[in-house]
Amino acid sequence: MSAADFSNIIAGSVSITPKQVAATIQLLDEKATIPFIARYRKEKTGSLDEVQIAAVESEYKRLKELLDRKETILRTIDEQGKLTPELRNRIEQCWVSTELEDIYLPYKPHRKTRADIAIEKGLLPLAEQLLKQRDGKLSASEEDLQGARDIIAQRIAEDEASRNAVRREFSYSAIISTKPVKDKSETPEAQNYRDYFNLSEPLKRISSHRLLAIRRAEAEGFIRVDISPDQEKALDKLAYKWLRAQNDASYQVELAMEDSYKRLLKPSIETEFAAQSKEKADTEAIRIFASNLRQLLLESPLGQKRVMAVDPGFRTGCKVVVLSAQGDLLMHDVIYLHHAEALSRLSEWISKYAIEAVGIGNGTAGRESEEMIRKVVEGLKSKGAKVPQIFMVSENGASVYSASKLAREEFPDEDVTVRGAVSIGRRLMDPLAELVKIDPKSIGVGQYQHDVDQTRLKESLQQTVESVVNAVGVDVNTASPYLLTYISGLGPVVAQNIVQYRAENGAFANRKALLKVPKMGAKTFEQAAGFLRVSNGDNPLDNSAVHPERYGLVEQMARDLKCKVEDLMRDGELRARIDKNRYLNEDLGMPTLNDILHELEKPSRDPRTQLEEFHFDESVHTIDDLKVGMVLPGIITNISAFGAFVDLGVHKDGLIHISEMADRRIRDPQEVVKLHEKVQVRVIDVDRARSRIQLSLKNIK
């Protein structure tokens, strides 16, 4: 199999040119990462973005796995002495998995079947005679006829055309239906799935989240699931090939055909379609999860400011920590919401540590803690003191981090409550740097994450984190090893080596010094350097996304204009005088040149937006305070295929169904809202018995 063959096949499936695919495959084979290829090899790939490169990588991996499968199939058939030149050619030219398995099916080793037993009894000639369907009296016994029908049934089930005919009918008319399991359907746990009892709808129209919910209910034993096409139409398609007459022999073939469909074909194709529909639903769920994760990781950072963080609690009190502008723990204590001294102690700490911002966890007692902090701030403000900003911070994943090995290594002498509060504070300062320490599945921004293919989910989320970290860039002199791990080409070993080298030798003065780090070879440096920043170093370009391989070009531009590189980065008029065409060559095209000039204009730009304060409606604290028609401020906490969840500050998120998001019809809620976006919503229904809040974005005045 040549690279050109791979390129042509992949190009057709991902809608780019074979030349682009070939260049991307070459770079991937050279161990280049997706962020590096997308950012620094645009001329080679024709400016493919990360999504397109990832699609090429995925398809390339699939084809290589299929190639290995074909080699196994060819070897197995050859060992049976049945590999003809025609069969070999068919297998070698096949690149569709289902078609390949259909070709292999008659030769595939299997446990002894009813057909195998009948063949051992010498009934193959009778089966062949029946298949000819010639008129004449049948003298065989019913037992022998049954054996012959078993042989015919298996032959029909292994026939490619028959399997494809049934597949087509499944595609057109398959219905997914459910039935509750009697012994379990009345249990309290089963009530979570009652919407999926006795369901029936076309498989091709069922939404991904409904399918995943059905599969979860099935896995937990509450329902049974069936996928079936129109049986009569499926049998008609089989009859078109297998029935040639109307006589006693054709009657036997018809019986075998019906048996083949019900016992062999239908269950086999149903399994295929169940897997395909599950894979499709997984793809959609993983896409939404990855998109939510990207938005969460790109959430606005507060930056390096002195922070007080509060992990709220009623019974055990609120854990309070104070962090330096660098995120170091300065002090921690516990206060109780209704104790008189709480306000004075908070006021004292804010003044003593010159607190610039307060981050409050949004869990239980979060609103009450916020009100207490606001009282303190108002008191300080009335005295003319400088007061901190107040922010509610998502607690999702903080408890997971606080109990992790990583947290124990960072704070070996502190308990989980202190670590959790520190995580809240650091998440306010730099969400990305803190969230990379937590398993993405624990961050609370996906649905059915435990029901989808875990390998695919892990790969997608890993790719998302890597993409975001590299898009933002990392200061090599302050970044944790956990953040550095996600930088293109590094991995955990080199990331730890960077931190160790930094601790032993002091801050890096320039990017070139990274080559002194153990295991930082030339290839690793090439992949990573452009995404690592050195602020206040020897070379101003080290604090930009300009790759070191292009430093010479920028220096030449400066010489041509008789200025310094610093002048180019500072002076827009100088940059405007650059004749870009002068620097184009076979290796350097306009895409990369434009990237370099844009970076000179805004070196080390952070794609994240400015953090803004937010206030819940002070008249609303619980679900009982809600009334239909109210328009309230809220924060988008999660986005699914069917809508978005909103925190109104009442300890229970409301739902904006996709139908209530816009006056026009939309297919994806992310067309309208983004994760952690501040929105104004209207309450359209409150079901207090089931703690359900229905919201709308329509007609907001």
C-alpha positions as CSV (number, residue, x, y, z in Angstrom):
1,M,0.0,0.0,0.0
2,S,1.7,3.2,-1.2
3,A,1.4,6.6,0.5
4,A,-0.3,7.9,-2.6
5,D,-3.0,5.2,-2.2
6,F,-3.6,6.3,1.4
7,S,-3.6,10.0,0.3
8,N,-6.3,9.4,-2.4
9,I,-8.5,7.5,0.0
10,I,-8.2,10.0,2.8
11,A,-8.6,13.0,0.6
12,G,-12.0,11.7,-0.6
13,S,-13.2,11.2,3.0
14,V,-12.1,14.5,4.5
15,S,-12.6,16.7,1.5
16,I,-9.1,18.0,1.0
17,T,-6.5,17.4,-1.8
18,P,-4.3,14.3,-2.0
19,K,-1.3,16.6,-1.9
20,Q,-2.4,18.1,1.4
21,V,-3.0,14.7,2.8
22,A,0.4,13.4,1.7
23,A,2.2,16.3,3.2
24,T,0.3,15.9,6.5
25,I,1.0,12.2,6.7
26,Q,4.7,12.8,6.1
27,L,4.8,15.3,9.0
28,L,2.8,13.0,11.3
29,D,5.2,10.1,10.4
30,E,8.1,12.5,11.4
31,K,6.4,12.8,14.8
32,A,5.2,16.3,14.3
33,T,2.3,17.3,16.5
34,I,-1.0,18.7,15.3
35,P,-0.6,22.1,16.9
36,F,2.9,22.4,15.4
37,I,1.8,21.4,11.9
38,A,-1.2,23.8,12.0
39,R,0.8,26.7,13.3
40,Y,4.2,26.4,11.6
41,R,3.9,24.2,8.5
42,K,1.1,26.0,6.7
43,E,3.0,26.0,3.4
44,K,3.4,22.3,3.4
45,T,-0.3,21.5,4.2
46,G,-2.0,24.3,2.4
47,S,-3.0,26.0,5.6
48,L,-5.0,23.0,7.1
49,D,-6.3,23.8,10.5
50,E,-6.2,21.5,13.6
51,V,-9.6,20.0,12.9
52,Q,-8.6,19.0,9.4
53,I,-5.2,17.6,10.5
54,A,-6.9,15.6,13.2
55,A,-9.3,14.2,10.7
56,V,-6.4,13.1,8.5
57,E,-4.6,11.5,11.4
58,S,-7.8,9.6,12.5
59,E,-8.4,8.3,9.0
60,Y,-4.8,7.4,8.5
61,K,-4.9,5.4,11.7
62,R,-8.1,3.7,10.6
63,L,-6.6,2.7,7.3
64,K,-3.4,1.3,8.9
65,E,-5.6,-0.8,11.3
66,L,-7.6,-2.0,8.3
67,L,-4.4,-2.9,6.5
68,D,-3.4,-5.0,9.5
69,R,-6.8,-6.6,9.4
70,K,-6.5,-7.5,5.8
71,E,-3.2,-9.1,6.3
72,T,-4.7,-11.3,9.0
73,I,-7.7,-12.2,6.7
74,L,-5.4,-13.1,3.8
75,R,-3.2,-15.3,6.0
76,T,-6.2,-17.1,7.5
77,I,-7.8,-17.8,4.1
78,D,-4.5,-18.8,2.6
79,E,-3.9,-21.3,5.4
80,Q,-7.3,-22.9,4.4
81,G,-6.0,-23.3,0.9
82,K,-8.9,-21.2,-0.5
83,L,-7.1,-17.9,-1.4
84,T,-7.6,-17.5,-5.2
85,P,-5.9,-14.6,-7.1
86,E,-9.4,-13.1,-7.6
87,L,-10.2,-13.3,-3.9
88,R,-6.8,-11.8,-2.9
89,N,-7.4,-8.9,-5.3
90,R,-10.9,-8.2,-3.9
91,I,-9.5,-8.1,-0.4
92,E,-6.5,-5.9,-1.3
93,Q,-8.7,-3.4,-3.1
94,C,-11.3,-3.2,-0.3
95,W,-11.1,-0.3,2.1
96,V,-14.6,-0.5,3.7
97,S,-14.6,-2.4,7.0
98,T,-18.1,-3.9,6.6
99,E,-17.5,-5.0,3.0
100,L,-14.2,-6.6,4.1
101,E,-15.8,-8.6,6.8
102,D,-18.6,-9.7,4.4
103,I,-15.9,-11.1,2.1
104,Y,-14.2,-12.8,4.9
105,L,-17.4,-14.2,6.6
106,P,-17.6,-17.6,4.6
107,Y,-14.0,-18.3,5.5
108,K,-14.0,-17.0,9.1
109,P,-13.3,-19.7,11.8
110,H,-16.4,-20.2,13.9
111,R,-17.9,-22.6,16.4
112,K,-19.8,-25.6,14.8
113,T,-23.1,-24.5,13.5
114,R,-26.3,-26.3,12.5
115,A,-25.2,-26.0,8.9
116,D,-21.8,-27.6,9.7
117,I,-23.5,-30.5,11.4
118,A,-25.8,-31.0,8.3
119,I,-22.8,-30.9,6.0
120,E,-21.1,-33.6,8.1
121,K,-24.2,-35.7,7.6
122,G,-23.8,-35.5,3.8
123,L,-26.7,-33.1,3.2
124,L,-24.9,-30.6,1.1
125,P,-26.0,-32.2,-2.2
126,L,-29.6,-32.0,-1.1
127,A,-29.2,-28.4,-0.3
128,E,-27.7,-27.7,-3.7
129,Q,-30.6,-29.6,-5.3
130,L,-33.2,-27.5,-3.4
131,L,-31.4,-24.3,-4.4
132,K,-31.9,-25.2,-8.1
133,Q,-35.6,-25.2,-7.4
134,R,-36.5,-27.6,-10.2
135,D,-40.0,-29.1,-10.2
136,G,-40.2,-32.6,-8.9
137,K,-41.2,-34.7,-6.0
138,L,-39.1,-34.4,-2.8
139,S,-38.3,-37.8,-1.4
140,A,-36.1,-36.7,1.6
141,S,-37.2,-37.0,5.2
142,E,-38.2,-33.9,7.2
143,E,-35.0,-34.3,9.3
144,D,-32.9,-34.2,6.1
145,L,-34.9,-31.3,4.7
146,Q,-34.3,-29.4,8.0
147,G,-30.6,-30.0,7.7
148,A,-30.6,-28.9,4.0
149,R,-32.5,-25.7,5.1
150,D,-29.9,-25.1,7.7
151,I,-27.2,-25.2,5.1
152,I,-29.2,-22.8,2.8
153,A,-29.9,-20.5,5.7
154,Q,-26.2,-20.1,6.5
155,R,-25.3,-19.6,2.8
156,I,-27.9,-16.8,2.6
157,A,-26.6,-15.2,5.8
158,E,-23.0,-15.2,4.4
159,D,-24.0,-13.9,1.0
160,E,-22.7,-10.3,0.4
161,A,-25.6,-9.2,-1.7
162,S,-28.1,-10.6,0.8
163,R,-26.4,-8.8,3.7
164,N,-26.3,-5.6,1.8
165,A,-30.0,-5.9,0.9
166,V,-30.9,-6.2,4.5
167,R,-28.6,-3.4,5.4
168,R,-30.3,-1.1,3.0
169,E,-33.7,-1.9,4.5
170,F,-32.3,-1.2,8.0
171,S,-31.0,2.2,6.7
172,Y,-34.4,3.1,5.2
173,S,-36.9,1.7,7.8
174,A,-35.2,0.5,11.0
175,I,-37.2,1.3,14.1
176,I,-35.6,1.4,17.6
177,S,-38.1,0.3,20.2
178,T,-38.0,-0.4,23.9
179,K,-39.9,-2.4,26.5
180,P,-39.5,-2.1,30.3
181,V,-38.2,-5.1,32.2
182,K,-41.1,-6.0,34.4
183,D,-39.2,-7.0,37.5
184,K,-37.2,-3.7,37.6
185,S,-39.3,-1.1,35.9
186,E,-41.2,-0.2,39.1
187,T,-38.1,0.4,41.2
188,P,-37.3,4.0,42.3
189,E,-34.1,3.9,40.2
190,A,-36.0,3.0,37.1
191,Q,-38.1,6.2,37.3
192,N,-35.1,8.1,35.9
193,Y,-35.7,6.3,32.6
194,R,-39.5,6.2,32.5
195,D,-39.4,8.6,29.4
196,Y,-37.8,5.7,27.6
197,F,-40.3,2.9,28.4
198,N,-42.3,1.7,25.4
199,L,-40.5,4.1,23.0
200,S,-40.6,3.6,19.3
201,E,-39.1,5.9,16.7
202,P,-37.0,5.7,13.4
203,L,-33.4,4.9,14.2
204,K,-32.1,7.4,11.6
205,R,-33.9,10.2,13.4
206,I,-33.2,9.5,17.0
207,S,-31.1,12.2,18.7
208,S,-27.7,11.3,20.1
209,H,-28.6,12.1,23.8
210,R,-31.8,10.0,23.6
211,L,-29.9,7.0,22.1
212,L,-27.2,7.2,24.8
213,A,-29.9,7.4,27.5
214,I,-31.6,4.4,26.1
215,R,-28.4,2.4,26.0
216,R,-27.6,3.4,29.6
217,A,-31.1,2.2,30.7
218,E,-30.5,-1.0,28.8
219,A,-27.1,-1.5,30.4
220,E,-28.6,-1.0,33.8
221,G,-31.2,-3.6,33.1
222,F,-34.3,-1.4,33.1
223,I,-35.4,-1.8,29.5
224,R,-34.9,-4.2,26.5
225,V,-34.0,-2.6,23.1
226,D,-34.8,-3.9,19.6
227,I,-33.8,-2.5,16.3
228,S,-35.8,-3.9,13.4
229,P,-36.6,-2.8,9.8
230,D,-39.8,-3.5,7.9
231,Q,-39.6,-7.3,8.0
232,E,-41.8,-7.9,4.9
233,K,-39.8,-5.6,2.8
234,A,-36.5,-7.2,4.0
235,L,-37.8,-10.6,3.1
236,D,-39.0,-9.3,-0.3
237,K,-35.5,-8.2,-1.1
238,L,-34.1,-11.6,-0.2
239,A,-36.8,-13.3,-2.2
240,Y,-35.8,-11.4,-5.3
241,K,-32.5,-13.2,-5.3
242,W,-33.2,-16.6,-3.8
243,L,-36.7,-17.6,-5.0
244,R,-36.9,-18.6,-8.6
245,A,-40.0,-20.8,-8.8
246,Q,-43.1,-21.9,-7.1
247,N,-42.8,-25.5,-6.3
248,D,-41.9,-27.8,-3.4
249,A,-38.2,-27.0,-3.6
250,S,-38.7,-23.3,-3.7
251,Y,-41.0,-23.6,-0.6
252,Q,-38.1,-25.2,1.2
253,V,-35.8,-22.4,0.1
254,E,-38.4,-19.9,1.3
255,L,-38.5,-21.5,4.7
256,A,-34.7,-21.5,4.9
257,M,-34.7,-17.8,3.8
258,E,-37.1,-16.8,6.5
259,D,-35.1,-18.8,9.1
260,S,-31.9,-17.2,7.8
261,Y,-33.4,-13.7,8.2
262,K,-34.8,-14.2,11.7
263,R,-32.1,-16.4,13.2
264,L,-28.9,-15.2,11.5
265,L,-29.2,-12.1,9.2
266,K,-31.4,-9.8,11.3
267,P,-29.5,-10.3,14.6
268,S,-26.2,-9.8,12.8
269,I,-27.2,-6.6,11.0
270,E,-29.0,-5.4,14.1
271,T,-25.8,-5.6,16.0
272,E,-24.0,-3.7,13.2
273,F,-26.6,-0.9,13.3
274,A,-26.7,-0.8,17.1
275,A,-22.9,-0.3,17.0
276,Q,-23.1,2.3,14.2
277,S,-25.8,4.3,15.9
278,K,-23.9,4.2,19.2
279,E,-20.7,5.3,17.4
280,K,-22.6,8.2,15.8
281,A,-24.1,9.2,19.1
282,D,-20.7,8.9,20.8
283,T,-19.2,11.2,18.1
284,E,-21.8,13.9,18.8
285,A,-21.5,13.6,22.6
286,I,-17.7,13.7,22.4
287,R,-17.9,16.7,20.0
288,I,-20.1,18.6,22.5
289,F,-17.9,17.6,25.4
290,A,-14.7,18.7,23.6
291,S,-16.3,22.0,22.6
292,N,-17.5,22.7,26.1
293,L,-14.0,21.8,27.5
294,R,-12.3,24.2,25.0
295,Q,-14.6,27.0,26.1
296,L,-14.0,26.2,29.8
297,L,-10.2,26.1,29.3
298,L,-10.3,29.4,27.4
299,E,-12.3,31.1,30.2
300,S,-11.1,34.6,31.1
301,P,-8.3,34.7,33.6
302,L,-8.0,37.2,36.4
303,G,-4.3,37.2,36.1
304,Q,-1.6,37.6,38.8
305,K,-3.5,39.3,41.6
306,R,-3.6,38.7,45.4
307,V,-6.7,36.5,45.9
308,M,-8.8,35.3,48.8
309,A,-10.7,32.1,47.9
310,V,-13.6,30.7,49.8
311,D,-14.8,27.1,49.7
312,P,-18.4,27.6,51.2
313,G,-20.0,25.3,53.8
314,F,-22.7,25.5,56.4
315,R,-22.1,22.8,58.9
316,T,-18.3,22.5,58.6
317,G,-17.8,26.2,57.9
318,C,-16.2,28.1,55.0
319,K,-12.6,27.3,54.3
320,V,-10.8,30.6,53.5
321,V,-7.3,30.7,51.9
322,V,-5.2,33.7,50.8
323,L,-2.9,33.3,47.7
324,S,-0.1,35.5,46.5
325,A,-0.2,37.0,43.0
326,Q,1.9,33.9,42.0
327,G,-0.6,31.5,43.5
328,D,1.4,30.6,46.6
329,L,-0.6,29.7,49.8
330,L,-0.1,32.5,52.4
331,M,-2.6,31.5,55.0
332,H,-5.8,29.5,55.6
333,D,-8.5,29.4,58.2
334,V,-12.2,28.5,58.8
335,I,-15.1,30.9,59.4
336,Y,-18.8,30.2,60.1
337,L,-21.5,32.1,58.2
338,H,-23.6,33.0,61.2
339,H,-20.9,33.7,63.7
340,A,-20.5,37.4,64.7
341,E,-16.7,37.4,64.3
342,A,-16.8,36.2,60.6
343,L,-17.3,39.7,59.1
344,S,-14.5,41.2,61.2
345,R,-12.0,38.5,60.4
346,L,-12.7,38.7,56.7
347,S,-12.3,42.4,56.8
348,E,-9.0,42.1,58.6
349,W,-7.6,39.6,56.1
350,I,-8.6,41.6,53.1
351,S,-6.9,44.6,54.5
352,K,-3.8,42.8,55.8
353,Y,-3.0,41.0,52.6
354,A,-4.2,43.8,50.3
355,I,-6.6,41.4,48.6
356,E,-7.5,42.4,45.0
357,A,-10.1,39.7,44.3
358,V,-12.3,37.2,46.1
359,G,-13.2,33.9,44.5
360,I,-16.2,32.0,46.0
361,G,-17.1,28.5,45.2
362,N,-20.5,28.2,43.6
363,G,-21.6,25.1,45.5
364,T,-23.7,24.7,48.7
365,A,-23.7,28.0,50.7
366,G,-22.1,29.8,47.8
367,R,-24.8,32.5,47.6
368,E,-24.8,33.0,51.4
369,S,-21.0,33.3,51.4
370,E,-21.2,35.8,48.6
371,E,-23.7,38.0,50.5
372,M,-21.4,37.9,53.6
373,I,-18.4,39.0,51.5
374,R,-20.3,41.8,49.9
375,K,-21.3,43.1,53.4
376,V,-17.6,43.1,54.3
377,V,-16.7,44.9,51.0
378,E,-19.4,47.5,51.5
379,G,-18.1,48.2,55.0
380,L,-14.6,48.7,53.7
381,K,-15.8,50.8,50.8
382,S,-17.7,53.1,53.2
383,K,-14.4,53.8,55.0
384,G,-12.7,54.8,51.8
385,A,-10.6,51.6,51.5
386,K,-9.7,50.0,48.2
387,V,-12.0,47.0,47.8
388,P,-11.6,43.7,45.9
389,Q,-13.6,42.4,43.1
390,I,-15.9,39.5,43.9
391,F,-16.3,36.4,41.6
392,M,-18.3,33.2,41.8
393,V,-16.1,30.3,40.7
394,S,-17.2,26.9,39.4
395,E,-16.3,24.2,42.0
396,N,-16.6,21.3,39.5
397,G,-13.6,19.1,39.8
398,A,-12.1,20.9,42.8
399,S,-12.8,18.0,45.2
400,V,-11.3,15.6,42.6
401,Y,-8.1,17.6,42.5
402,S,-8.0,18.1,46.3
403,A,-7.9,14.3,46.9
404,S,-5.5,13.5,44.0
405,K,-1.9,12.5,44.3
406,L,-0.9,15.7,42.5
407,A,-2.6,17.8,45.2
408,R,-0.9,15.8,47.9
409,E,2.5,16.5,46.2
410,E,1.8,20.2,46.0
411,F,0.4,20.5,49.6
412,P,1.6,17.5,51.6
413,D,1.0,19.2,54.9
414,E,-2.6,20.5,54.1
415,D,-5.9,18.6,54.2
416,V,-8.3,18.3,51.3
417,T,-10.4,21.3,52.3
418,V,-7.4,23.6,52.1
419,R,-6.4,22.1,48.7
420,G,-9.9,22.5,47.4
421,A,-10.0,26.2,48.4
422,V,-6.6,26.8,46.8
423,S,-7.9,25.2,43.6
424,I,-10.8,27.6,43.5
425,G,-8.6,30.6,44.0
426,R,-6.1,29.5,41.4
427,R,-8.9,28.7,39.0
428,L,-10.0,32.3,39.2
429,M,-6.4,33.5,38.5
430,D,-5.7,31.2,35.6
431,P,-8.4,28.6,34.7
432,L,-6.2,26.9,32.1
433,A,-3.2,26.3,34.4
434,E,-5.4,24.9,37.1
435,L,-7.9,22.8,35.1
436,V,-5.1,20.8,33.3
437,K,-4.5,19.2,36.7
438,I,-8.0,17.6,36.7
439,D,-9.3,14.7,34.6
440,P,-11.6,16.5,32.0
441,K,-14.4,14.0,32.8
442,S,-14.6,15.4,36.3
443,I,-15.0,19.0,35.3
444,G,-18.7,18.6,34.7
445,V,-19.1,20.0,31.2
446,G,-20.3,16.9,29.3
447,Q,-23.2,14.5,29.3
448,Y,-23.1,10.7,29.2
449,Q,-19.3,10.8,29.4
450,H,-19.2,7.4,31.1
451,D,-21.4,5.9,28.4
452,V,-19.4,6.8,25.3
453,D,-16.3,5.0,23.9
454,Q,-13.7,5.8,26.6
455,T,-10.7,5.6,24.3
456,R,-12.1,8.0,21.8
457,L,-13.3,10.3,24.6
458,K,-9.8,10.4,26.2
459,E,-8.1,11.0,22.8
460,S,-10.5,13.9,21.9
461,L,-10.2,15.6,25.3
462,Q,-6.5,15.2,25.4
463,Q,-6.3,16.7,21.9
464,T,-8.6,19.6,23.0
465,V,-6.4,20.4,26.1
466,E,-3.2,20.3,23.9
467,S,-4.8,22.6,21.4
468,V,-5.8,25.2,23.9
469,V,-2.6,25.1,25.9
470,N,-0.6,25.6,22.7
471,A,-2.9,28.3,21.4
472,V,-2.5,30.3,24.6
473,G,1.2,29.6,25.1
474,V,3.1,28.9,28.3
475,D,5.6,31.0,30.3
476,V,8.5,28.5,30.6
477,N,9.7,30.2,33.8
478,T,6.5,30.0,35.8
479,A,4.5,27.1,34.3
480,S,3.9,24.0,36.4
481,P,5.0,20.6,35.0
482,Y,1.3,19.7,34.5
483,L,0.8,22.6,32.1
484,L,4.1,22.0,30.3
485,T,3.2,18.4,29.7
486,Y,0.6,19.5,27.1
487,I,3.0,21.7,25.2
488,S,3.7,20.3,21.7
489,G,6.4,17.6,21.7
490,L,7.2,17.7,25.5
491,G,5.3,15.1,27.5
492,P,5.6,14.5,31.2
493,V,9.3,13.5,31.4
494,V,10.7,16.6,29.5
495,A,8.2,18.8,31.3
496,Q,9.4,17.7,34.7
497,N,13.0,18.0,33.5
498,I,12.3,21.7,32.5
499,V,11.0,22.4,36.0
500,Q,13.9,20.6,37.7
501,Y,16.5,22.4,35.5
502,R,14.8,25.7,36.3
503,A,14.9,25.0,40.0
504,E,18.6,24.1,39.9
505,N,19.8,26.8,37.5
506,G,17.4,29.7,37.8
507,A,15.1,31.2,35.2
508,F,15.7,30.6,31.5
509,A,17.2,33.7,29.8
510,N,16.2,32.6,26.3
511,R,14.6,29.8,24.4
512,K,18.0,28.4,23.2
513,A,18.8,27.6,26.9
514,L,16.1,25.0,26.8
515,L,18.4,22.8,24.7
516,K,20.4,22.3,27.9
517,V,17.5,20.5,29.5
518,P,18.0,16.7,29.7
519,K,16.1,14.9,26.8
520,M,15.3,18.2,25.1
521,G,16.7,17.1,21.7
522,A,16.5,19.1,18.5
523,K,13.3,17.5,17.4
524,T,11.6,18.1,20.7
525,F,12.8,21.7,20.7
526,E,11.5,22.3,17.2
527,Q,8.0,21.1,18.2
528,A,7.9,22.9,21.5
529,A,9.8,26.2,21.2
530,G,7.2,28.3,19.4
531,F,4.7,27.6,22.2
532,L,7.0,28.4,25.1
533,R,7.5,32.0,26.2
534,V,10.4,33.7,27.9
535,S,9.3,37.0,29.3
536,N,11.9,39.7,30.0
537,G,14.6,37.6,28.4
538,D,17.5,38.2,26.1
539,N,15.5,38.2,22.9
540,P,12.1,40.0,22.6
541,L,11.0,37.3,20.1
542,D,11.3,34.7,22.8
543,N,8.1,36.2,24.3
544,S,6.2,35.7,21.1
545,A,4.8,32.9,18.9
546,V,7.5,33.5,16.3
547,H,9.3,30.2,16.0
548,P,13.1,30.4,16.5
549,E,13.6,29.0,13.0
550,R,12.2,32.4,11.7
551,Y,14.3,34.6,13.9
552,G,16.8,35.2,11.1
553,L,14.0,36.4,8.8
554,V,12.7,38.9,11.4
555,E,16.3,40.1,12.0
556,Q,16.8,40.5,8.2
557,M,13.6,42.6,8.1
558,A,15.0,44.8,10.8
559,R,18.3,45.2,9.0
560,D,16.6,46.1,5.8
561,L,14.7,48.9,7.6
562,K,17.9,49.9,9.5
563,C,16.3,49.3,12.9
564,K,16.2,46.8,15.8
565,V,13.8,43.9,16.2
566,E,12.4,45.7,19.3
567,D,11.6,48.7,17.0
568,L,9.7,46.5,14.6
569,M,7.6,45.2,17.5
570,R,6.9,48.6,18.9
571,D,6.4,50.7,15.8
572,G,3.5,50.0,13.5
573,E,4.7,52.5,10.9
574,L,7.9,50.5,10.5
575,R,6.0,47.3,10.1
576,A,3.8,48.9,7.4
577,R,7.0,49.6,5.3
578,I,7.9,45.9,5.1
579,D,7.6,44.6,1.6
580,K,6.3,41.1,2.2
581,N,6.9,39.9,-1.4
582,R,10.6,40.5,-0.9
583,Y,10.8,37.6,1.6
584,L,8.7,35.0,-0.1
585,N,10.5,31.8,-1.2
586,E,9.8,28.1,-1.7
587,D,10.0,27.5,2.1
588,L,8.2,30.6,3.2
589,G,4.8,31.6,1.9
590,M,2.3,34.3,2.7
591,P,0.4,32.4,5.4
592,T,3.5,32.1,7.6
593,L,4.7,35.6,6.8
594,N,1.4,37.1,7.8
595,D,1.4,35.1,11.0
596,I,4.9,36.5,11.8
597,L,3.9,40.1,11.1
598,H,0.7,39.7,13.2
599,E,2.8,38.3,16.1
600,L,5.2,41.3,15.9
601,E,2.2,43.5,16.2
602,K,0.8,41.7,19.3
603,P,3.5,39.6,20.8
604,S,2.5,36.9,23.2
605,R,-1.2,37.8,22.7
606,D,-3.6,35.9,24.9
607,P,-6.7,34.7,23.0
608,R,-8.7,34.8,26.2
609,T,-11.1,37.7,27.0
610,Q,-11.1,40.0,30.0
611,L,-12.8,38.7,33.1
612,E,-15.9,40.5,34.2
613,E,-17.8,40.6,37.5
614,F,-21.3,39.0,37.8
615,H,-24.2,39.3,40.2
616,F,-27.2,37.0,40.7
617,D,-30.5,38.6,41.3
618,E,-30.5,39.4,45.0
619,S,-34.2,38.7,45.4
620,V,-33.8,35.1,44.3
621,H,-32.1,32.4,46.4
622,T,-34.1,29.2,46.1
623,I,-36.4,27.6,43.6
624,D,-39.4,28.7,45.7
625,D,-38.4,32.4,44.9
626,L,-38.9,31.8,41.1
627,K,-42.1,32.9,39.3
628,V,-43.1,32.4,35.7
629,G,-42.3,35.5,33.7
630,M,-39.3,36.6,35.7
631,V,-36.2,37.8,33.7
632,L,-33.1,36.9,35.6
633,P,-29.3,37.0,35.1
634,G,-27.6,33.6,34.9
635,I,-24.5,31.8,33.8
636,I,-24.3,28.9,31.3
637,T,-22.9,26.0,33.2
638,N,-23.2,23.2,30.6
639,I,-24.3,22.7,27.0
640,S,-25.8,19.6,25.6
641,A,-27.3,18.6,22.3
642,F,-30.8,19.5,23.4
643,G,-30.1,22.8,25.2
644,A,-28.1,24.6,27.8
645,F,-28.2,24.6,31.6
646,V,-28.1,27.9,33.5
647,D,-27.1,28.7,37.1
648,L,-29.6,31.3,38.5
649,G,-28.1,31.1,42.0
650,V,-30.9,28.9,43.4
651,H,-28.8,25.7,43.9
652,K,-30.5,24.0,40.9
653,D,-29.7,24.7,37.3
654,G,-32.5,25.6,34.9
655,L,-32.7,24.4,31.3
656,I,-33.1,26.4,28.1
657,H,-34.4,23.9,25.7
658,I,-33.0,24.2,22.2
659,S,-36.5,25.3,21.0
660,E,-36.4,28.2,23.4
661,M,-33.0,29.6,22.3
662,A,-33.9,31.6,19.2
663,D,-36.8,32.6,17.0
664,R,-35.2,30.7,14.2
665,R,-34.6,26.9,14.1
666,I,-31.2,25.9,15.3
667,R,-29.4,22.6,15.3
668,D,-26.7,23.2,17.9
669,P,-27.2,25.2,21.1
670,Q,-23.6,26.4,20.7
671,E,-24.7,28.5,17.8
672,V,-26.4,30.7,20.4
673,V,-24.6,30.4,23.8
674,K,-21.1,29.6,25.1
675,L,-20.0,27.9,28.3
676,H,-19.9,30.3,31.3
677,E,-21.5,33.1,29.2
678,K,-23.5,35.6,31.2
679,V,-27.1,35.6,29.9
680,Q,-30.5,37.1,30.7
681,V,-33.2,34.4,30.8
682,R,-37.0,34.3,31.3
683,V,-38.6,31.7,33.5
684,I,-41.3,29.8,31.6
685,D,-42.1,27.0,34.0
686,V,-41.2,25.8,37.5
687,D,-41.8,22.2,38.6
688,R,-41.0,22.3,42.3
689,A,-42.0,18.7,42.8
690,R,-39.3,17.5,40.4
691,S,-37.0,20.5,40.9
692,R,-37.1,21.4,37.2
693,I,-36.8,24.9,35.9
694,Q,-37.6,25.7,32.3
695,L,-36.1,28.9,30.8
696,S,-36.1,30.8,27.6
697,L,-33.9,33.3,25.7
698,K,-36.8,34.5,23.6
699,N,-38.6,37.8,24.1
700,I,-36.2,39.1,26.6
701,K,-36.9,42.9,27.0
